[in-house]
Each structure stands twice: as structure tokens, then as C-alpha cells.
Amino acid sequence: MALSSKPPSGSTSVSSFGELLRRHRRAAGFTQAELAERAGLSSRGLNDLERGARTAPRRETTRLLADALGLAGNERADFLAAGRRGAARPGAVPTDAPRATDPAPAPTALPTGTVTFLFTDIERSTRLLQRLGDRYASVLADHQALLRAAWAAHGGHEVDTQGDSFFVVFSSAPAAVAAATEATRALAAHPWPEGIAVRVRIGLHAGAPLVTEGRLYVGLDVHRAARIAAAGHGGQVLLSAAAAELGRHDLPPGLALRNLGAHRLKDLDQPERIWQLVLTDVQADFPPLRALDARPHNLPVQTSALLGREREVAALGALLEREDVRLVTRTGPGGVGKTRLSFQVAAEVLDAYPDGVWSVRLSRLSDPALVLPTIATTLDVKESGTMPLAELLRAFLRDKHLLLVLDNFEHVAAAAPALGAIMEVCPGVRALVTSRVALHLRGEREYALAPLALPDAAHLPPPERLSHYAAVALFIERARATQADFAVTPATAAVVAAICARLDGLPLAIELAAARVKVLPPPALLKRLEHALPLLTGGARDLDARQRTMRDTLAWSYDLLQPEEQRLFWRLAVFVGGCSLEAAETVCVAPEGAEPLGFDVLDGLSALLDHSLIQQREEGGEPRFGMLHIVREYALELLEASGEGETMRLAHAEFFGRRAADWLARLAARSDAPREPLVRSKHAWIERERENIRAVLGWAMDHGEPELGLGVARILMTFWVLRGIFAEGRYWLEGLLELPPSAGAKGAATPNPGQLARLREHQAIGYHYAGTLAGMQGGGENPARSVALLEEGVRRLRALGDLPALADALLTLAAELADVGDVGRAEVFAGESLRISRRLGRTESVALGVAELGVIAFEGGDLERARSRARRALRLIEHAANTGASLFANWTLARVALGYGDADEARARVRAALRWQEEHDQSINRVVPTLELLCQVEALAGRDARVAYLQGALVAPIERTGAEQPPSWTREVQAAVAKSRDAFGEEAWQAAYAAGRALTLEEAVAEALGEDEG
């Protein structure tokens, strides 16, 4: 077991309130604006709190934020306490930052060698919380203050705090004993409100654990100390034999050690001899320890700690405590850890069942009729020749108070009614069931078990904090079982996170993969996981056969399906990233050339959900169905073996080809009417179906189908531009444009006239956007490439006579020519585009044309003409301010103002552009240049901290997408930034830069708009 030494949530060395606020907001899925609105606060005020410009929020503000975030229990208490502390975040830079920042204090080195661990928690803290409500926060804070005073008085190093618990380490056992004594007496003497008693149990163990570079204690000693604490009662101090031996020397008067004997503790394979610290002035007698031998049971000894399931253990334990809950069924896919969790929960609740907790393993049964005999054998119920077994069992259990843990019920689910009959007449019996399908009994509570938590691949924490994520912690622990010195380093952190993500956080898959690090370093392991099933083998020999390989685990579930359900399962594998109900019904029911499915798709999806082979979520009010990576790999194997692979891929491609055509028709029907809602809807659809669309484009490239591929690519073109997805867009477009015409996968020998006409239209638009994307990359290695592609698009659109598309393409070509310095030709093409748009009566396009002429004038050095044209563009659209022309015009006016050295006018124009973006479009390709303009403005005004802060906010999205601004623009920004950086000083610059880098683009826009308000 490894517990992190991250700063505890209740200590003075914790992360700032702003960081805690940001973490909770992102976990809840709110933007800054959304949370501010929910809490009744200003967006600027919220932004100031998150970035540390305000470090001491008012108590009412903290309470409003906790309410808006929906925080409760320990999370709420910790949040309110952090607000009271108002700790400043190291490195945070307010808008009026000084030119130097204080470095963050260095963390205190952890004790090494033989140390003594101390764990605490409050007994029945949930009941205290329910009784006290919001007043619990004050009680928790007093408890923490009393304990911290005891730790500090005896040299304790606080390693971690989680809610009401502490993890502290001492250099010597006598110091730990003294601290535990002082803490216990202080808690007993404190005047708690309303006559309550805050009863804290404390456990100590001495050992010599490993301390990693990431300030983590690693090893069984940590786990043993935690389990000793958990075995005690409130007010009781327990010691391991090792801690007792080292701590018994020079015990002061009033203290003694009492030998409580050897006890089996949860997760430990050997009994532990435990001693109690007896304080003569406080309670000394307690009930029997909460050990596995305190109640009758047959739970197996667990040889490793259960990682990352604390919330699930608590939730299931709370369910079993409720009087109205008698049957809890944990469902989930194979390998998610249902069995291991059930044994942990059973061990945690053992004290609540005087007649014991009994595990009934059903995995080796093949006949549902054997379930009751197996239960009877487990309980040692002898059959009688005069009474049926079912009746005998009910009579035996009628007055018992016990828990049955029934594992692997899915393949004997027909026995569920017999279990229900027992539950109906035996009120003291509870059942905790693991199954891949629900039992559908009255009163059943289904608890679906999700995979382990994974880090966000786009925002990875530092390597030392990766183990805070359960999936990564499990991988590390299991890897160390085969390679003792395995560690996550800065070089391997992203790879380890990617391995866990590729395995969907499934515990069994992670354990099987981690066992391979002895021969495969993480990079090689990740590469092999492109085809994971052959690699995920070699489970422990004492596991059931179905758990020794991932393929066997999945086959166990698959074999339980009916034939038509199996057919639907493998057909669904054709979808990448999931599918809508409509897609499943269209593609899977009766693909041409394949056997009809033979039953209702909705019924089949329900069956697959029941067997945990697919997952369902809601998007946009509609259900969406998908598979975990490893499950889909197994389903794809079955699809290929069925002989339906090519048939299903064709049906999949044709479905998305038709949807692309539908989108194009709907967009064309809008003409020059407002299109924003429809475009947003299209982009939302693309986000949902992005992986499916990529699969279709790949299929079209591989099968030589340019018409279908380019037809699908057309709906992605504006998406690629606005999202800054330049390289990928060019890859698909240029690859598809190179393909010769095709008659289609099911067509005649040669394309018909209709197919050729559609292909020519797709190709013309494709060249236009391929050139646009090349230009967005700043020309790349060949600046003339973008111009050549755009010119080919213009030539083809002229031949087609598509005037609206030609006007757009001419304007894009003009912009690119201006960027590469050919201002004369740029004026010609922009003028032609403007004339076409006027003739067609396209108001928005006319305004865009005038705005682009302003850009061209600026690139040519004519600032007055640039300003005149930009102002004219704004007048043209003053009653239609949702057009992008206002953005381009304000960009130009800001650049003109910069040229004249007018920082105030430039800032006003940038803010106007940002307000448009905040309301209409915060895509990277538009926000980044606006914020870069703001960098130039702030550099001109001498506000160097702001320049550094904004530069930090731009780095992450630019690195992620490879976006590049036009070369001339980039040079202007780089020159301004370099001058500001020299003036500010490197140390201060880096601190402000790091603070800005923590922002999302959306947050950066809100911060930039809020900075000058008020």
C-alpha cells in the first residue's frame, strides 16, 4: 500500500483555496461563468479567487460556492476550512503583480529508516455529520487543531489528511506514543457542543518503508498501520508488536500497554499481535477489536490492498446498513473487480452480523438447481429426508442475522427466485451479490461498478501525483510485485497513464499488463497493447480459469448470450467510440449480404447492457451505446471470425455518408440566413461521432472511394479550421484528393454522371479547405503549397459555376496571398470576391470582404486605409453583430492602433473581439490570435506580468494542436514578448507564465474581459 505525501487538505501547507476551488469546479463540469451564475457571484471575482489574486474569501462567499458545487460531508467541511485559511497559492500572479514573486516553501523531508506510522479517524463521523449539519465543519476544524498541536509537539510529520483522518509519521516510537497520548487526552477534555463526543481511534506501527522520489511511503508497513487503526474503537490507541516493543521504554506514569492477543486483520495474510495503550485518566475498556476473527465468517484472506475503491466500499456499506435494503447486486463488466470489492465490503461490515458473513462461490456451478445446495453446504445446513432443502434453509435462516456474499450469479441467474424466497421470509438475512446481470428481484438495489479513475491525458499531473489515480496506483503496485524498483519517472509518466487509459481502468487488465513490465518496459508495453488480448494473459494460477486471461473473462460473459444477442454484439464492434440508437438500428439490423438480425435492436441492447458488455450514457437527451476498448477488441475478433467484417464496415461507411449528405443539404437550405445554431448542432454531432467519422475516412482511403470520403470530409472542414485541427485535416483531404474516381463499392464498372458531378464538387471544395488548413499552419515547410491548393480550388469552382463557394474561396486565397506578402494579387482576388457577394446580395460576405481588404491594406503598410475599411465593415454589420466580420475588423483596428502606439484604443478593440468570441465562438483558431494581440497591447503599455500570464494561457492549446499564426503576425508578437520578458526578469516571468498556463482558453477569455472591469 502506498499513501501519498501530498499536502493535507487541512494543513497550512496545502494547495491554495483557489486550486481547491478550480478542482471542484472542473470535477462538477462548470465553467467559471456557470459557477459564478449559480453562486450569485461575479465572473471576475471567481476568476480572482482561482488564480490567487484574492486569497481570503468571505465566509458567505465560501458557503455560496460550496452550495453551488453541491459539496457535502467531509468535502464541504474541507472546502469551508480552506476558505477560512485563505492560504495564498505560490506563484499566482494578480493583475497588478510585482516584478518578483516569493518561491514556494520547500517541503520538509520525510523521516527515513525505522519510523513509526500513526493513523487516525473519527468513529461514526457520518452520524456526527448528519446530526450537526453545517456545524460539523467547526467541530472538524477543532478536532484537526487539537491533533495537529499534538503532532507538532512531538515532531510528527503530517503525510496526508483525508476528511476526518490523519496519516502522520514519527522518527521514533516513543514520540508517536507521546503524541497519541496527548491527542487522546485533548479530545477527551475538549468542550464539544451539544454534549457530543468526538471519538478518535488511533493506530501505530513501526517499520522501515521505502520513500520514493515523489515523497510517497511505499510498502506493507503503511497498510498494516492503517488496518491496525481500523480495528479499534473511538478513544482507543492500538499498537503493533513492533511499535509496542520500541515504544514501551520509559513510558511515563499513567500509561501502560495491554496485550490484546493476535488478530486477523483485513487484507493481511498473517495474524497481527496487537497492544492497547492504556491511559488511566481516560476510558481504558473497549469492546472486542474489529478483526476478522471477531465474528464467524469464511472470507478469504486478501493478499493485496484494495486500491481506489474507498468511495464504493463506503457506499455499499451504507446501503447494507439501511433497514429497507436487503439485497444489493454489484454489476459491471468482467475484470472490473466486483469479487474483490465484495470481499472488502463484507470484511468492513463484519461487526454488524452476529451470525456471520458467508461467501458462497458460484463460479464453478453449471446448473442453477445447485445454488441452494451450495448455500446449505456453506452454512453447514444438513439435509433432512423429511423436509425439502429450500424449506430447510428458510427455517434455518429465519431467525439469523447474517450476510450472504454470492459471487458470480450471472450464469445461474435462473436461481434468483429461490434466493428471493429466502429473503422474503428471513428478515435478518442480507445478500451481497456479484453478477454481470441484475437479478430483477423485488427490493433489489443494483450498484453498477465503474472502472478505476484515470488521469486526464491532456492535463497530466506531475509524476509524483499520478499515483493519486487508482488505475495508475494499481499498475505501480502490481508492477513492483515483479520488478521491485519499478517507478514512474518524468520520462514514463505519460506512457503509464496511456497504458491505464488503453485498458479502460479495468483492474484485471491492468494487473495482467503490469505483470509484463519485467520483460517489457512501459513504452514497449504500450505499443503491444494496440492488440491487447494476446498480451493480457498469465493470471495467478489460484484464480478461476476465467480470470487468468482477459479473453477468458470476456468469453465468460459472451457465452451467456443468446445467438441473436451474440450477433448484435459483434456487429456493434464496427462502431468506434460508440453509436446512437438510430445508428445501431440502421447498420446492425439487416446489412446487405448478411443474415438479418432477427429481433428488436432495443431488446438486444438491453440484454447486452444487462451483461455489462456495452455501456450506455445520455448525450443531448438521447441514449448512446459503446464498448470499453478491450471489450471492443474481443468483439472485433468475433466479427472477423463471423465473416461479416467487410459487410459491416461498408454498412457503417454508407450510414455516415448519408448523414454527411443530410448535413450538407440542411446547411445549403439555410442560404444566407443565421446559421450559428445549425453549425453548433453539426459540430456537436461531429464531436460525438468523431471516431466513427475517422474510421469512415480511413475506409474510403483504403478502398479507393473518394466520393464517399470527400462527402464525409466536407462536413468536417469548418470544424477542422475552427478547432485548429490542421495536420489531420490536411492528411485526410490531400489523401482523398489523390484518389481516382470510383464507381462505388456496390456500383457499376465506371462512375455514372451523377457520381462524377458530386465528386467534382467535393474535390473543388476539398482543394479550397486543404489550402486553408495549409495556410493556418503558416505555410509549413512549403509556403507556396497553401497558395497552390487554394488556386486549384478557385479554378475548379469557376468551372463548376458555384458563385457562393467561389466568393469564399477567392477571399481565402486573398488572405493567404497577403500573409505571404503578395499584397497586389490579394487586392485583386478580394475585390472579385466582394463583387460576387454584392451581386448575390450576401450581406455577411460583403462585410467579410471589406474587412479582409482592411487586413490586406494593413499588410501593405497603409494604416489609414486599413482603419477606414475596418470601420466600414463594422458599419455594414452593425445590425448583425453575430458575423465573424466584426471579429476580423476589430483585429485590424487593434493592429492599426498598435501601429500608431495607441494602447488604449488597441485594448478596446481587442476587448470588443473577445466579447464577440465569448458570445459566439471560442474556438482556438480565433481566440489565440486575439489573446496574442492582447499580449502586444499589454507589452506596449508596460504591463509585463500580464504579458507573461497571457502567454502562459496560450501555450497549452498551441502545443496540443500545432496551431501557428501567420508569420508576420507571429513576428510582431514574438518581438513584443521578448522585450517584455527582458524587462520583467526571468524568475518573475516564469511564475506568472506558470499561473497563466493553468487556465483553459475559456477561462483566459473570461479573465481577460474581467481584468479591466470595475
N, C-alpha and C positions, 0 to 999 in steps of 0.2 A: 504494500500500500504506500502511495506517495501523496503527501499533502503539500500543497504549495505554500511558499512563504510569501505570497502576495500581501501587500499591506492590508490589515484587517479593516473591515468596514466601520468599525467603531473606534479606531485609534487615531491619534494625531498625525500619523504618517500616511494616512490613506490618500488615495486619489481624491482630487477636489470634488466639491459638490457639483461643479459644472460637468465633470466627466461622468459622475454618477447619474446626473440628470440626462445627459446625452445617451448613456447606455440604456436607461429605462425607456426613453422616448423612441429610440430605434427598435428596441425589443417590442414595443407596442405598435410599431408601424406608423407613427405620426411624423409629419413634417413639423418644422418649428412653427409654421403658421397655424397648422391644425391644432397643435397642442396649446399654443397661445390662445386661440379662439375658445377651446374647451375650458381652459382655466380662467378666462376673462382677463388675460394679461396682454401686454403689447408684444409684438414680434421682436422689436428691438430689445426690450427688457429681457426676454427669454434668451435671445442671442447673446446678450451681455453676460448672463449667468453661465451659459455653456462655455464661453470662451474665456471666462475668468476675469472679465472687466469689472464684474460685481461679484464679490466673494462672500458677502454676508447677507443673504436674502432675509426679508422679514418673515417672521413665523407664519403670518397669514398667507404669504406668497408660497411658502413651502407646503403648507396644508392644501392650498388650492391645486398645486401641481400634483401632489400625491393623490388627491381625489380625481383629477383629470386623467392620471395614468392608471387609475384603478388599483393602486397598491394596497395591500392588506398584510396583516400579520407582521412577521419579522422584517419583510421587505419595507413595509411602511415605517416601522419603528426605526430601522437603519437610515432610511431616507430623511426622516424628520430630524434625527440626531445629526446627520451630516450637514443639514441646513443650519442647525444651531452652531455647529463648529465653525462653519464658514471658512474652511481651510483653502488657502489660495493655491491654484494649480501652478506648479513650477513651469516656467516657460510660456505661460499665457501672456498675450500682449494686448493691452487695451488700445483703443484707437489713438489715445494720446500717450503712447508708450514712451518711456525714457529711452536713452540711447545705450542702455546697458541693462542686463537682467541678471538677477541672482541665480546661481546654479542651484539645481535641486539638491537637497541634502543627500549625502551618500548613505545607503542602507547599512545598518550595523551588521558586522559579520556574525554569522550564526556559530554557536559553540560546536566544536567537533570533538572527536574521540568518544569516551564514555560520557553520555549525557543522560539526563532524566526528563522524560516527556510527561507533561501534565495535560489532561483533557478535562473539560467541564461541560455541563449543560444543565438547564433548569428542568427539573422534573415537572411534567404536566404543564408545560408552558402554553400549549394550545388552550387548555382550560382557563389559565390565567388571562390570556388574550380575550377569550370570549366573555369573561366576567368583567374585565376592565375596559375593553374597547380602546378608545384613543388614549386613555390614561396609562395603558400598558407601555407606551413609549417612554414615559417618565420613569416608570418602575424599571424598565430595561436599562435605561441610562444610569440610574442609581446603582443597579447591580453591576454594570460594567465598570463604573467608577470605583466601587469597593474592591472588585477583583484586581483591577489594574494597579491600585495602590499596593495591594499585597504582592503582586508580581514585581513591581518596581522596587519594593523594599528589600527584596531578596535576590535581585539580579536576574529576574526572569526575562527571557526574550520572547515576545509575543509573535508567534509564527503566523497564525491565521485566526480569524473570527468569522463564524457563520451564524447569523441570527443571535441566539442566546448561548452559543457555545464558544469556548476558547481552546486554542491549541498553543501551549507555552512550553518552552524548553529551558532547562536549568543546567548549569555546568556541574552541579553536584546534587546528589540525592538529599542530603540534609537541608540544603537551601530550598529544594522543592517541597520537602515535608514542612518546613517552616512557613512557606508561602501558603500551602494548602491549609495549615492550621489557622493562620491569620485570616485568610479569606472566609473560612467556615465560621469563625467567631464573629467576624464583622457582619456577615449576613444574618447570623442569629440575633445580634444585638441591634440591628438597624430597625427603626420605627417604620415599618411598611404601612401603607394606607389601608383603611377599611379592614384591618385585622387580618390581612392575608399573610401568607408565609412564602417567601421565595426560597425554595429548597433546591440547592445545587449539589449534584453528585460530582465527585472528583476521582479521577483515576491516575495513577502514576506507574511508570515502568522505566527501568534503566537499560540502556543498551548502547551499541556503537554503530549507528546507522551511517549510510553513505550520504554525503551532502553534494548535490550536483552543482554545476556552474550556474544553473538557473535558480539557485537558492531554494532547492527542494530537498527535504529529508526523504530518503527512499529506503524501503526495507520493511521486513515483517515487524520490527520493533515498534514502528509508528502504529501499525494496525493493532498490535497487541495492546498498546496503551489505550487506544480508543475503545477496544472491546472490554477492557477491564473497567473503564469508566461507565460504559453502558450497562454493566452487570449490577451496578449499585443502585441505591435509593437516594432520594433527596436528603442532603445533610451528611451523607456517608462519604468517607475518604478511603479508597481502596488502593493497595499497592501490590505489584507483582513480587514474586520471591526475590528477584534481582534488586528491585527498588528497596524492598524491606531490608535486605542484607546490607546495602550501602547506607540506608537512612536510619538504621536502628541505633547507630553510635551517637552517644551524647544527647539522647532525647531529653529535652527539658522537663521539669516537673509538670505533672498534669497531662502527660502524653504517654501512651503505651501502644504496643502492637498486639493485635489479636489474630491468631491463626484461624482462618475460616476454612481451611482444607483445600483440596484440589477440585476444580470445577471445569466442566467442558463449556467453552465459550463459542459463540457464533463464529464460523469461518476458521477456527483454529483446530488443527487436526490432533493436538495433544492436550490433555487436561492441564490447566494452569493453577498452581498453588497461589492462593490469594490471602492477603493480610489486610486487616482493617486498622486504621489509625484511630485509637480511642482517645477522645478528649473528655476529661472528667467534668468539665463545666458545660457541655452541650450534650445533645442526645447521643447515646452510645449503643443502643439496641435497635436493630432493624430487622425487617422480615428477611427470609432466605434470599440469597442472591438471584438475580435474573439470569440464571445459567441454564444451559440446555438440559442439565440433569435435575432441574427443579420440578419439572412436570414429566409425566410419561410421554414418550414420543418415539418415532423411528426415523427421524430426519437424518439424512446422510451428512457426514462431515464435509464441509466445503474446503477445498484445498487452496482456494484463492479468494481474494476480496471481490465483492460485487462493486463495480465501478460505475459511477454516473447514473445510478438509479435511485438516489435518495428521495427524489420527489415522488416517484412511483411507489416506493416502499411505504412512504408516509401516507399516500393517497389510498392505497389498498388496505393498509392497516386501519385507517379511519373508516373506510367502508365496512370492514368486518366488525368494528366497534358499534355500529348502528343497530338498533333493535329491529328496524324494519328491513334489514338486508341479511339474507340467509345464504344466498348463492351468488358468488362472483365468478365470472368466466373471463379469463385473460385470453384475448385473441391476438393474432399477429402472424406475420409471415414466418416461415421456417428459418431458424437461425437468429431470431431477434432476441432470444434469451428468456422466453416465457418460463421454462422449467427452473432455471437458476433463480429468477426473481421470485417464483412461488416459494421455493425453499427459504429464501431470505425473509420474505414476509411471514412465513409460518414460524420461523425462529423468533422474529421480533414480537409476535403476538402470543407466544407460548404461555406466558403467565396468565392469560385470560381464559384458559381452558383447563379446568381441574382434571378432566378425564383425558386430556392429552391432545396431541396433534399427530395425525397419522397419514403418512404418504402412501398412496396407492398407485403403483406404476402400471399403466395400461398399455404401454407401447408394444409389448410382446404378445398381446391378445389379438386374435383374429376373428373372434366370434363375440358379438355383443352379449350373448347369453352368459358369458363368463365374467362379466363385470361384477355382479353381485357376489358370486363365489370368491372372487379375488378380494373384494372388500371384507367379506366374512373371514377369510384366511388372515388378512392383515390385522383384524381386530381380535383374532383368536376366538371367533364365534364357532362353536361346534354344531354341526348339523344334527338334527333330530329326525328320526324316522317318522314322527307323527305330525310334524309342522313344516310347511313349505319354507324354503330358505328366505324368501322375501319377507314373510310374516315373522320369522325368527329374528331377522336383522332388525325389523322395525320394533319388535318387543325389546331387544337388547338395547337399542339406541333411544328408546322413548324417554328415559329419564337421564340420559347422559348429556354432558356439556362438553363437546369436543369439536375439533376441526378436521375435516377430511380434505386432504390435498390430492386431487385426482388429476394425474398428469397424462397428457396425450389422449384426450377423449374423442378427438375428431374421427378416428377410424372405427370407433364403436359407438357413434352418436345415437344409434338406434336404442341404446340402453338408457337414454336420457329420461324417458317416462318412469323407469324403475327408480332412478335417483330422485325424481320429483315426488314419487310416492313416499319415500323415506322422509324427505324434507317436510312433507305436508303434515306428518303425524309425530315428528320428533322435533319439538321447538328448540331444544338446546343444541341441535346439530347445525354446524355451518359447513359450507363446501366452497373450497377454492379450487377452481378448475382451470387447467391449461388446455386450450384447444385451438385449432386453426379455423374452427367454425363455431358459431354460437349454438347453444343447446336449445334455445327457443322454449324455455320453460317459464311458467308464471313466476314472477318475482325475480327473475334473473337480472343481474346487473352486469352488462358487458363492459370490459375495460380493455380497449384496444392498445396494445403496446407498440410504440413507435421505435424506430432505430435510435441509436445513440446520437447525442448532439455533435454537430460538426462545425468547425470554424468556417467563416466566410472566406472563400478562396480569394475574393477580390480585396479583402481587408484583413490580411493575416496579422495576428498579434505577434509580439516578439517570441522567439523560440522558447524562452523560459516560461511563457504563459500558455503555450499550446496545450500543455497537459491539463489545463483547466477544462478542456473539452473532453467529454467522456470517451468518445471514439478514439481520440489520439492517446489518452491516458491508458486505455486498454491495449492499444497497439504497443506502446512503450513497455508496459508491464510484461506482456507475453513475449515480446522480442527479447527482453532481458532474461527470460527463462531459458533461452537457448544461447544468448550471447550476453554475458554478464555486464560488459562495458558498453552496451548499446546506449546511445544518447542522441537526442535531436540537436543538431547544430544549425547555425545560420545557413549553412550550405544545403542542409537536408530538410529544413522545416517545411518549405513549400511542397516538397516531394512527399513527405509523410502525410501532410494534410490532404494531398491529392489522392494518395493511396486509400485513406479512410473514406474520402468522398466517393471514389470509384466503387468502393464496396458498400456504399449507401449507409454506413454506420451500423451495419449488421454485425453483432458481436461474434457469431460463429465464423463469418467470413473474415473478419479482422483477426481472430485468433489463428485461423488456418494460414492466413497470409503472413502474420508476424512470425510464425514458426519457420518461415523460409529465409529470414534475414541472416541466418547462419551461413547460407551459401549465396544469397542474392542481396547485395546492398540495395538500399531503398530506390535509387534511380533504375536499376535493373529490374527490381520487383515491380515498379510501376509500369515499366514497358511491357512486362509479361502479362500484366493484368488487363491489357487490351483484350485478351481472351482468358478470362479469369477461371472458368470452371476446371480446366485441366490442372491448374496450379493449386486450387483450393482443396487439397486432399491431405491425408495424413493426420487426421484427428486422433486423439488419445484412444488406445485400444480398449479402455474400460468404458468408453461411451457406447451408446447404442449404435448399431451399424449405420442407421440413417443420419447420424451426426458426425460421421468420420470424414465425409466429403460433402461439399456444398451441393453437388449434383444429387447425391442420395437424399439430402434433406428436401430438395425441391421435388424430386421424384415421388417422395412420400405423399406430398400434397396432390401432385398431379394424378397419381393412381387412384385417388379417392373421387375423381370427377367422372361424370357420365361421358360416353363417347362424344356426344354433340358439344358438351362443355369443353372437352379437350380440344376439339376442332376450333372453337371460338378462341380458346386460349392461345393456340399457336398462331392463328390469323391476326390477333391483336398485336403480335410482335412486330408486324410490319410498320406500326406507328412508332415514331421516335419522339420521346418527350410527352407521350400521352395523346389522347384524342377526345373529341366531343362525342356525345351520344349519336348525333347525326352522322358523323364520320364512321363510327363503328357500324351503324345500321346500313350505311351505303356501301362500304367497302367489304364488309365481312359476310353479308347475308348470302349473296349469290354471285360471286365474281365469275366473269365469263370464262368458261373452260374448267370450272371446278365444281365439285359437288355442292348443292345448296346446303346452307347451314342446318335447316330442318327444325328450328324452333325460334322463339322470340328472343331477339338480342338482349332486351332488357332483363328477361328472366336469366339469361346466361351470364350477364354482367353481375347480377345479384348473387348467383352461385359462385362466381369467381371471387367476388368480394367476401362472401362468407368463408371461403377457403383461404383468404388472405393472400391470394396470388396476384391480385391487382389492388390498386388504391384509388380512392375517389375523393375529389375535392371540388369545391364550388368556385367558379370563375365567372363573373358577370351575371350571376343569377342562374347559371347553367351548370350541370354536372360535367366533370372532366375525369377521364379514367386513364390511369397509367400504371407502369410497372417499375419496380426497382431495377437498377442496371443488371444486377446478377440474375434476377428472375427473367428479364427480357433476353439475356444471353441464352438461358436454358430454353425459353420459348422459341427463339430463333433456330436453335438446333432441331427442335421438333418440327418447325416449319419447313426447313430444308429436307428433313427426312420424309416429310409427307409428300414431297413432290410439288407442293403448291407455291414455292418460293417466288418464282418469276411471275406467276399469275397474280399473286397478291401484290407484288411491287408495281406491276402495271396498273392494277385497280387503284392502288394508293396514288400513283402519279396522276392518273386521269381524274381522280376526285379533286386533287388540289389544282390541277389545270383548269377544271370547270369553276372552282371557287375563284381563281385568279381572274378568269374571264368575267365572272359576275361582278367582281370589284371594279374592273375596268369599265364595264357598262354603267355601273352606278355613278362612278366619278364623271364619266363623259356626259351623263344626263344632267349633271349639275351646271354645266356650261360655266358662266362667269358668276353664278350665284355663290353665296357664302358656302365654303367647303370645309371649314375647320372641323365641325362636328363629325362629318363623314370621314375626313382624313384621320382624326384622332381614333375613330372607331376602327378604321383599317389598320392603323399602327398597333392598336391593342390586339387585334386578331393576329397580326404578324408576330407580336411578342409571344402570344400563346402557342403559335404553330411554327415557330422559328426552326426547330429541329426537324420537323416534318418537311418544311419547305427546303431546307438544305438537302435532305435525303432525296427529294424530287429533283432538285437541280443536279445532284450527283448522278442520279439515274439517267437524266436526259443527256448529260455529257457522256456517260459510259455507253449509252445505247444510240447515240447519234440522232437525238430528237431536238433540233434547235427550235422548232416552232413551239413545242410544249415548254421547253426550258426557258426561252425568252419571254413567253407569255406569262409564266410564273415570275420571272425576274422583274418584269415591268412593274408589278405592284410593290416590289421591294426598293425601287430606285430612289424615291424621295426618302424612304426610311433610311437607306444607307447614307445618303447625304446628310440628313438632319441628325443622325446618331453618330456621325463620324466614323462609320464602318467602311473605310475607303479601300483597304487592301483586299478584303474579302469580296466586296462588290466588284472590283476590277477583275478578280480571279474568275468569278462566275461569268461576268459579261464578256470578257475578252475570250474566254474559252468557248462559250456558246456561239459567239460571232464567227469563230473559225470553222464551225461545223458546216458541211454541205447540206443542201436541202434534203429533207426526208419525207417519205410518204406516210410516216407514222407507223407505230408498232403494229397496227392492225390494218394499215392502208393497202392501196394497190402498189404496183411496182414503181410508179412515179407520182409525185405530188399533183393534186388537182389544182385548178386555177384559184379556188378559194384558199387553199392551204398556202399557196405561193404568195397571195396578196397579204395574208395575215403575217407570214414570215417577213416579207419586205417591210411592213410597218413596224414589226417588233425590232428588226435589225436597225432601222433608221433611229428609232428611239434609243435602242441599246448603244449605238455609237455616241449619241449625244450624252448619255449618262456615263458611259465609260470615260469619255473625255472630261466630264465634270468631276468625276472622282479622281482622275489623274491630276487635275488642276488643284483639287483640295489637298493633295499631297505635296503641293508646291512644285510640281513637275517631276519630282523624284530624280532618278538618275538621268532622265532624258526630258528636259523641259519642253522640247518640241513635240513630245508624244501626246500630251493633252490637246494641243492645238490641232494636230493631225487627226485625232479621233473626232474632235468637235467639227472640224471641216468636213469629214466624211459624213457625219450625221446631218449637217446642213445640206450637203449635196443630195443625199438620199431623200430628205424631207422636201426639198424643192421638186424632185422628180415625182414624189407622191402627191404634191399639191396640198399638203396638210398645213394650212397657213397658221393656225394657232400654235401648233408644235414648232413650226419653222420660226415664228417670232420668238419663242422661248429659247430655241437653240441658238439663234443669232445673238441674243442678249448674253447668253452664257459664253459664246465664242468671243464676244467683245470684251467681256470681263477678263477672260483668260489672256487675251492679247494685251490688255492694259497691264496685267500683272507681270507679263514678260517684257514690257517696255515698248510694245508696238502700238503707241497711242493713236497714230494716224488710222490704221486699219480698224482699230477698236471703235473710233468715232463713226466710221463708215457702217460697220455692221450694227452698232447700237442705233444709228439713225434709221437704217432699214427696218429693224425690229419695231421701232417706235411708229413708223409709218403704217406697218401692217396692223399693229394693235389699235391705232386710231381708226383705221378703215373698218376693223371688226367691231369697234365700239367696246373694247375691253379696258374699262377704267383702271382696274388694278394693274394691268400690264403696262398701260401708258405711264402710270406713276412709277412703276419699277424701271421703265426705260429712261425716264427723266432722271431718276435717282442714280442709275448706272452711268449716265452721261456726266453727272456730277463727280462720281468716282473717277471716271476717265480724265476729267479736267484736273482733278487733284493729282493724279499720277503724272499728268503732263506738266505739273508745276503752276497751273493757273488757279490760284486760290480763290480769286474773286468769282470766276465763272463757276467753280465748284460750289461755292456758297450759294450763288444765285440759283443754280439748278437744283440743289438740295432743298432750298426753301420753296421753290416752285413745286417740287414733288410733294412736299408736306401740304401745300395748299390744295393740290389735286385730290388729296385723300383725307381732308380734314373731317369729312363726314363718314369716313370708312376707315377708322384708325386701326382696324384689325389687320390691315395688309402689311406684308413684310417691307413694303416700300418705306414706311415710316422708320423702320429699323435701319435700312441702308442710308436713308437721308440723314438721320441723326448721327450715324457713324461718320459720314462725310463731314457734317458740320463740326463734330468733335475734332476731327483731324485738322480741319481748317483752323479752328480756334487754337489748337496746339501749334500749328504753323505760325500763327500770329502771337504766340506766347500768352494767350488769354486762358488761364487755368480755370477761372470761374465759369466762363461760357462753355469750355470743354466739359467740365464736370456736369453742368446742367444737361448737356446733350447726351452724355453717357448715361446719366440717370434716367432720361426720357427713354433711351433704348432699353435700359434694364426694366423699367416699368412695363414696357410692351412685352418684354420676354417673360416677366413674372406672370403676366396675364395670359399670354398666348403660346409661348414656345420657349422652353428652357433646354432645348437640345444643345449638345456640346458644340456643334459647329456654329452656333450663334452666340452662346454665352461666352465661350472662350475669347473670341476677338473683342467682345465688349469689355470684359474684365481686363484684357491686355491694354485696351485703350485707357481704362481707368488707372492702370499702373503708370502709363505715361503721364496722365494728368497729375497723379499724386507725386510723381518724381519731379515734375515741373514746379509743383507747389512746395517741394522740400519735405514732404511727409514720408520719410524713408521707412518708418515702421509699417505704414500702410502698404507700401510697395512690396516689402518682404512678405507681409501677411497675404496679400493678394496673389503674389507669385506662388506661394505655397498652396493656395487653393486651386491653382491651375495645373499643378504638376501631375497629380494622380490621374485625372481624365486624359490628359495628353499622352502620358506614358501608356495608359491602358489601350488607347485607340490608335496611337501613332499619328494623331492629327497634327497637321502643320499649317500654319498661316502663310499667306502669300509672302514671298521672300522680302519684298520691300518693307512690308508691314513688320515682319519679324525683325528686320534690322533696326527699325525705329524703336521697337520695344526693347530689344537687347541693349541698345545704346543707353536708353533711359535707365534700365535696371542696373547696368554696370556702374553708372555714375552714382546712383542712389546707394548701391551696396558699398562702394568705396567710402561714401560719406558717413554711413551708419556704423560701420565696423563689423567684422566678421562674426564675432560672438553674438552680438545683439541681433544681427541679421538671421543667423541660424535659429535662434529661439523664436523669433517672430515667424519665420518661414515654416517651422515645425508646427506652430499653432495654427497657421492657415491651412496647412496640409491636412489637418484633421477634419476639415469641413467637406461636405458634399457640394456639388455645384449649386444645388438648390439653396443650401444654407449660405453659400457665398453670395448669391444674388440678394437674398433677404438681408444679409449683413451689410452689403454694400449700399442697399437702399436705406437701411435704418441708421447708418452711421452718422449722417448729417442732419437727421430729423431731430426736432426738439431743441 
